[in-house]
Amino acid sequence: MKKLSIWLAAAALTAVLVPAAWGQMGTLKGSVKGADGKPIAGAVVDMVDKNTGHKYQLKTDKSGNLFSLGISSGSYEVTTTVNGQAVDKVSGFPVQAGGEATLDIDLAKSQQRAAEQMSPEQKKAIEQQSQEHNKIKGLNDMLAQARAANEAGNYDQAQQLMQQAVAIDPTKEILWFNLAEAQRNGASKATDPAAKKTGLEAAIESYNKALKLVPSTKTDVMGAIYNNMGEAYAKMGDTDSAVKSYDQAAGADIPGAGKYYFNEGAVLTNGGHYKEANAAFDKAIQADPSRADAYYWKGSTGVNLATMDKDNKMVVPPGTEEAFNKYLELDPNGKHAEESKAMLQALGAKIETSYGKTKSPPKKK
């Protein structure tokens, strides 16, 4: 009987304590709505009572509603998070013992309250940020439209869009570069010599403006600008300036030097400057020894520099035959393979490998 009495006393004590604990808690219900007035599902609501240390984390259901039966009474700091970003904070939210607290988070009202509490300086800063964001978005849209027009051959439209863009923000090298591209492409299609010259001059001016703005760390961008400016000079017939631009491209963008020197060699070849072209292809090979087409055109320009000896035999500069053989080694089935073999046979040279009609000038890369 004594053991039974102890057990009953313990049970009675427990029965008294449980209702007392629940009596210190309240019920919470509420909702979370977005700035558009629509309920937000999955919003996370964190509640912290800094006096007692009580913490609760609730999440809205698919209808954006909150509900919890057991929240300790106290004054809470409430933070609402949507997609990992805090969107609302409430201080001193009360929960009373035995009561039902209502927590309705309306982000439209929260934003309005936040705006009303801002200082004039804060409002000005936010307005400037918004304007800058809208400007950047507008420029990106114009840039995308101009590139599409350029690719479609609508060069006048591309130029108009980029002229508007540089008027809005003349401090971005990418805008000047794309304007120059549209000007160069448009001029290349012009049938009137005067219009072509004017368009190419405008493109070169735009390329130079881009160069003044591009950071020195963007070496690949600098290389691309110099390279395309070299092409503009070449189309004007200014070979010396074109060569200078290609050299500047190679100096700015060392990893791309093989491409720029090859383009320099192509321009010199097209202009009949075979000795200088041969030297340019040597530089292209030195910068990129795996570039097969540079070997072919080194060989071809070497043939153009050939002389005849007293026995009426063709004498080519040193390295010409080796260049054709190296091309065949690197690209045995390439588009210049048969021409290379024919050249070697004409020179009476041995085709050193089992690699693999009229020549056209090399195309710039």
C-alpha positions as CSV (number, residue, x, y, z in Angstrom):
1,M,0.0,0.0,0.0
2,K,2.9,2.3,0.8
3,K,4.3,2.0,-2.7
4,L,0.9,2.6,-4.2
5,S,0.6,5.8,-2.3
6,I,3.9,7.1,-3.6
7,W,2.9,6.3,-7.2
8,L,-0.4,8.0,-6.8
9,A,1.2,11.1,-5.3
10,A,3.6,11.4,-8.2
11,A,0.8,11.0,-10.7
12,A,-1.2,13.7,-9.0
13,L,1.8,16.0,-9.0
14,T,2.3,15.5,-12.7
15,A,-1.3,16.2,-13.4
16,V,-1.0,19.5,-11.7
17,L,2.2,20.6,-13.5
18,V,1.1,20.0,-17.0
19,P,-1.8,22.4,-17.1
20,A,0.3,25.0,-15.3
21,A,3.0,24.8,-18.2
22,W,0.5,25.2,-21.0
23,G,-1.1,28.0,-19.1
24,Q,2.0,30.1,-19.8
25,M,1.6,29.7,-23.6
26,G,-0.4,31.4,-26.3
27,T,-1.6,30.5,-29.8
28,L,-0.4,32.2,-32.9
29,K,-2.0,32.5,-36.3
30,G,-1.3,34.7,-39.2
31,S,-0.3,35.0,-42.9
32,V,2.4,36.4,-45.2
33,K,1.5,38.3,-48.4
34,G,3.9,39.6,-51.0
35,A,4.2,43.2,-52.3
36,D,1.7,42.1,-55.0
37,G,-0.9,41.1,-52.4
38,K,-0.6,37.4,-53.1
39,P,0.0,34.9,-50.4
40,I,3.5,33.5,-50.1
41,A,3.9,29.8,-49.5
42,G,7.0,28.6,-47.8
43,A,7.9,31.9,-46.2
44,V,10.0,31.3,-43.0
45,V,9.1,33.3,-39.8
46,D,11.7,33.3,-37.1
47,M,10.6,34.5,-33.6
48,V,13.2,35.3,-30.8
49,D,12.4,36.5,-27.3
50,K,15.7,38.1,-26.3
51,N,14.6,38.3,-22.6
52,T,13.9,34.6,-22.2
53,G,15.8,33.1,-25.1
54,H,12.8,31.3,-26.5
55,K,13.0,30.7,-30.2
56,Y,10.5,29.5,-32.7
57,Q,10.6,29.0,-36.5
58,L,7.4,28.7,-38.4
59,K,6.7,28.3,-42.1
60,T,3.7,29.3,-44.1
61,D,1.5,26.7,-45.8
62,K,0.6,26.6,-49.5
63,S,-2.0,29.3,-48.8
64,G,0.5,31.6,-47.1
65,N,-0.9,31.0,-43.6
66,L,0.8,30.4,-40.2
67,F,-0.4,28.6,-37.1
68,S,1.1,27.3,-33.9
69,L,-0.6,26.2,-30.7
70,G,2.3,26.6,-28.2
71,I,4.2,29.9,-28.2
72,S,5.6,31.0,-24.8
73,S,4.3,34.4,-23.6
74,G,6.7,37.2,-24.2
75,S,7.9,40.0,-26.5
76,Y,9.4,38.8,-29.8
77,E,11.7,40.0,-32.6
78,V,10.2,38.6,-35.7
79,T,12.1,38.1,-39.0
80,T,10.4,37.0,-42.2
81,T,12.5,35.4,-44.9
82,V,11.5,34.6,-48.5
83,N,13.8,32.5,-50.7
84,G,16.7,33.0,-48.3
85,Q,16.3,36.8,-48.2
86,A,15.0,38.7,-45.1
87,V,12.1,40.8,-46.3
88,D,10.4,42.0,-43.1
89,K,11.3,42.6,-39.4
90,V,9.0,43.3,-36.5
91,S,10.1,44.3,-33.0
92,G,8.2,43.8,-29.8
93,F,5.6,41.4,-31.1
94,P,3.5,40.3,-28.1
95,V,2.3,36.9,-27.2
96,Q,0.1,36.6,-24.1
97,A,-0.4,33.6,-21.9
98,G,-3.7,31.9,-22.9
99,G,-4.3,34.4,-25.7
100,E,-4.3,34.2,-29.5
101,A,-1.9,36.4,-31.2
102,T,-2.3,37.4,-34.9
103,L,0.8,38.0,-37.0
104,D,-0.1,39.2,-40.5
105,I,2.9,40.2,-42.6
106,D,2.1,42.4,-45.6
107,L,5.2,43.2,-47.6
108,A,3.5,46.0,-49.5
109,K,2.7,47.8,-46.2
110,S,6.2,46.9,-44.9
111,Q,7.8,48.6,-47.9
112,Q,5.6,51.6,-47.4
113,R,6.5,51.9,-43.8
114,A,10.2,51.5,-44.6
115,A,10.0,54.2,-47.2
116,E,8.2,56.6,-44.7
117,Q,11.0,56.0,-42.2
118,M,13.8,56.8,-44.6
119,S,15.8,60.0,-44.4
120,P,15.9,62.2,-47.6
121,E,19.5,61.0,-48.2
122,Q,18.4,57.4,-48.0
123,K,15.6,58.0,-50.4
124,K,17.9,59.8,-52.8
125,A,20.4,56.9,-52.7
126,I,17.7,54.3,-53.4
127,E,16.3,56.4,-56.3
128,Q,19.8,56.7,-57.8
129,Q,20.3,53.0,-57.5
130,S,17.0,52.3,-59.2
131,Q,17.9,54.8,-62.0
132,E,21.3,53.2,-62.5
133,H,19.8,49.7,-62.6
134,N,17.2,50.8,-65.2
135,K,20.0,52.5,-67.2
136,I,22.1,49.4,-67.2
137,K,19.2,47.2,-68.2
138,G,18.3,49.6,-71.0
139,L,21.9,49.6,-72.3
140,N,22.1,45.8,-72.2
141,D,18.9,45.6,-74.2
142,M,20.2,48.0,-76.8
143,L,23.5,46.2,-77.0
144,A,21.7,42.9,-77.5
145,Q,19.5,44.4,-80.3
146,A,22.5,46.0,-82.0
147,R,24.4,42.7,-82.0
148,A,21.4,40.9,-83.5
149,A,21.1,43.6,-86.1
150,N,24.8,43.4,-86.9
151,E,24.7,39.7,-87.3
152,A,21.7,40.0,-89.6
153,G,23.5,42.6,-91.8
154,N,21.3,45.5,-90.6
155,Y,24.3,47.7,-90.0
156,D,22.5,51.1,-90.1
157,Q,20.1,49.9,-87.4
158,A,23.0,48.6,-85.3
159,Q,24.8,51.9,-85.7
160,Q,21.7,53.9,-84.6
161,L,21.3,51.7,-81.5
162,M,24.9,52.0,-80.5
163,Q,25.0,55.8,-81.1
164,Q,22.1,56.1,-78.7
165,A,23.9,53.8,-76.2
166,V,27.1,55.8,-76.2
167,A,25.1,59.0,-75.8
168,I,23.5,57.6,-72.7
169,D,26.8,56.3,-71.2
170,P,30.1,57.2,-73.0
171,T,32.2,55.6,-70.3
172,K,31.8,51.9,-71.4
173,E,34.4,50.5,-73.8
174,I,32.0,47.7,-74.8
175,L,29.6,50.2,-76.2
176,W,32.2,52.0,-78.3
177,F,33.6,48.7,-79.5
178,N,30.2,47.5,-80.7
179,L,29.6,50.9,-82.4
180,A,32.9,50.5,-84.2
181,E,32.0,47.0,-85.3
182,A,28.7,48.2,-86.8
183,Q,30.5,51.1,-88.5
184,R,33.2,48.9,-89.9
185,N,30.8,46.3,-91.2
186,G,28.6,48.9,-92.7
187,A,31.5,50.7,-94.4
188,S,32.7,47.3,-95.8
189,K,29.4,46.9,-97.7
190,A,29.3,50.5,-99.0
191,T,29.7,50.8,-102.8
192,D,30.5,54.5,-102.8
193,P,34.3,54.9,-102.1
194,A,33.8,58.2,-100.2
195,A,31.1,56.7,-98.0
196,K,33.3,53.6,-97.4
197,K,36.3,55.8,-96.3
198,T,34.1,57.9,-94.0
199,G,32.6,54.9,-92.4
200,L,36.0,53.2,-91.8
201,E,37.4,56.4,-90.3
202,A,34.4,56.6,-88.0
203,A,35.0,53.0,-86.9
204,I,38.7,53.7,-86.2
205,E,37.7,56.7,-84.1
206,S,35.3,54.5,-82.1
207,Y,37.9,51.8,-81.7
208,N,40.3,54.4,-80.3
209,K,37.7,55.6,-77.8
210,A,37.2,52.1,-76.7
211,L,40.9,51.6,-76.2
212,K,41.1,54.7,-73.9
213,L,38.5,53.2,-71.7
214,V,39.4,49.5,-71.5
215,P,41.2,48.5,-68.3
216,S,44.8,47.4,-68.8
217,T,43.9,44.0,-67.2
218,K,41.5,43.2,-70.1
219,T,44.3,42.2,-72.4
220,D,42.1,40.0,-74.6
221,V,39.7,42.8,-75.1
222,M,42.5,45.2,-76.1
223,G,43.8,42.6,-78.5
224,A,40.4,42.2,-80.1
225,I,40.0,46.0,-80.5
226,Y,43.5,46.5,-82.1
227,N,42.9,43.5,-84.3
228,N,39.6,44.7,-85.7
229,M,41.0,48.2,-86.1
230,G,43.8,46.7,-88.1
231,E,41.2,45.2,-90.4
232,A,39.5,48.6,-90.8
233,Y,42.9,50.2,-91.8
234,A,43.5,47.3,-94.2
235,K,40.1,48.0,-95.9
236,M,41.1,51.6,-96.3
237,G,44.3,50.5,-98.0
238,D,46.5,51.8,-95.2
239,T,48.7,48.8,-94.8
240,D,51.3,50.5,-92.6
241,S,48.7,51.4,-90.0
242,A,47.1,48.0,-90.3
243,V,50.4,46.3,-89.5
244,K,51.0,48.6,-86.6
245,S,47.6,47.7,-85.2
246,Y,48.2,44.0,-85.5
247,D,51.6,44.4,-83.8
248,Q,49.8,46.3,-80.9
249,A,47.2,43.5,-80.7
250,A,50.0,40.9,-80.4
251,G,51.8,43.0,-77.7
252,A,48.6,43.5,-75.7
253,D,47.3,39.9,-75.8
254,I,50.3,37.6,-75.8
255,P,48.3,34.3,-75.8
256,G,46.5,35.5,-79.0
257,A,49.6,36.7,-80.8
258,G,49.7,33.9,-83.3
259,K,46.3,34.9,-84.6
260,Y,47.2,38.6,-84.8
261,Y,50.5,38.0,-86.6
262,F,48.8,35.6,-89.0
263,N,46.2,38.4,-89.9
264,E,49.1,40.8,-90.4
265,G,50.7,38.3,-92.8
266,A,47.4,38.0,-94.7
267,V,47.1,41.7,-95.2
268,L,50.7,42.0,-96.3
269,T,50.2,39.1,-98.7
270,N,47.1,40.6,-100.2
271,G,49.1,43.8,-100.7
272,G,51.9,42.0,-102.5
273,H,54.4,42.7,-99.7
274,Y,55.7,39.1,-99.7
275,K,59.0,39.7,-97.8
276,E,57.2,41.4,-94.9
277,A,54.4,38.8,-95.0
278,N,56.9,36.0,-94.8
279,A,58.4,37.6,-91.7
280,A,54.9,38.0,-90.2
281,F,54.2,34.4,-90.7
282,D,57.5,33.6,-89.0
283,K,56.2,35.5,-86.0
284,A,52.9,33.8,-86.1
285,I,54.7,30.4,-86.1
286,Q,56.9,31.5,-83.2
287,A,53.9,32.6,-81.2
288,D,51.9,29.4,-82.0
289,P,54.0,26.6,-83.5
290,S,50.9,24.4,-83.9
291,R,49.3,26.8,-86.4
292,A,49.3,24.8,-89.6
293,D,48.1,27.5,-92.0
294,A,50.9,29.8,-90.9
295,Y,53.4,27.3,-92.3
296,Y,51.5,27.0,-95.6
297,W,51.5,30.8,-96.1
298,K,55.1,31.1,-95.1
299,G,55.9,28.6,-97.8
300,S,53.7,30.3,-100.3
301,T,55.2,33.8,-99.7
302,G,58.6,32.1,-100.0
303,V,57.7,30.9,-103.5
304,N,56.7,34.4,-104.4
305,L,60.1,35.6,-103.4
306,A,61.9,32.9,-105.5
307,T,64.6,33.8,-107.9
308,M,66.1,31.8,-110.8
309,D,69.7,30.7,-110.8
310,K,72.0,30.5,-113.9
311,D,70.6,27.1,-114.7
312,N,67.1,28.5,-114.7
313,K,66.3,26.6,-111.5
314,M,64.0,28.2,-108.9
315,V,65.7,29.3,-105.7
316,V,63.5,30.0,-102.7
317,P,64.3,31.5,-99.3
318,P,65.6,29.2,-96.6
319,G,62.8,27.4,-94.7
320,T,60.3,27.4,-97.6
321,E,60.4,23.7,-98.3
322,E,60.4,23.0,-94.5
323,A,57.3,25.1,-94.1
324,F,55.3,23.1,-96.7
325,N,56.4,19.8,-95.1
326,K,55.5,21.1,-91.6
327,Y,52.1,22.1,-92.9
328,L,51.6,18.5,-94.2
329,E,52.8,17.1,-90.9
330,L,50.3,19.2,-88.9
331,D,47.3,19.0,-91.2
332,P,47.9,16.1,-93.7
333,N,44.3,16.3,-95.1
334,G,44.0,20.1,-94.8
335,K,42.6,22.3,-97.6
336,H,46.2,23.3,-98.6
337,A,47.6,19.7,-98.5
338,E,47.5,19.1,-102.3
339,E,48.9,22.6,-103.0
340,S,51.7,22.0,-100.6
341,K,52.7,18.7,-102.2
342,A,52.5,20.3,-105.7
343,M,54.8,23.1,-104.5
344,L,57.3,20.7,-103.1
345,Q,57.3,18.7,-106.4
346,A,57.8,21.9,-108.4
347,L,60.7,22.9,-106.2
348,G,62.2,19.4,-106.7
349,A,62.0,18.9,-102.9
350,K,61.4,15.7,-101.1
351,I,58.0,15.3,-99.5
352,E,59.3,14.0,-96.2
353,T,56.2,12.3,-95.1
354,S,53.2,10.4,-96.4
355,Y,50.8,13.2,-95.4
356,G,47.4,12.9,-96.3
357,K,44.3,25.1,-107.8
358,T,44.9,28.0,-107.7
359,K,46.0,29.7,-104.5
360,S,43.8,32.3,-102.9
361,P,45.2,34.8,-100.4
362,P,45.0,33.7,-96.8
363,K,41.8,34.6,-94.9
364,K,42.3,36.5,-91.7
365,K,41.3,34.7,-88.5
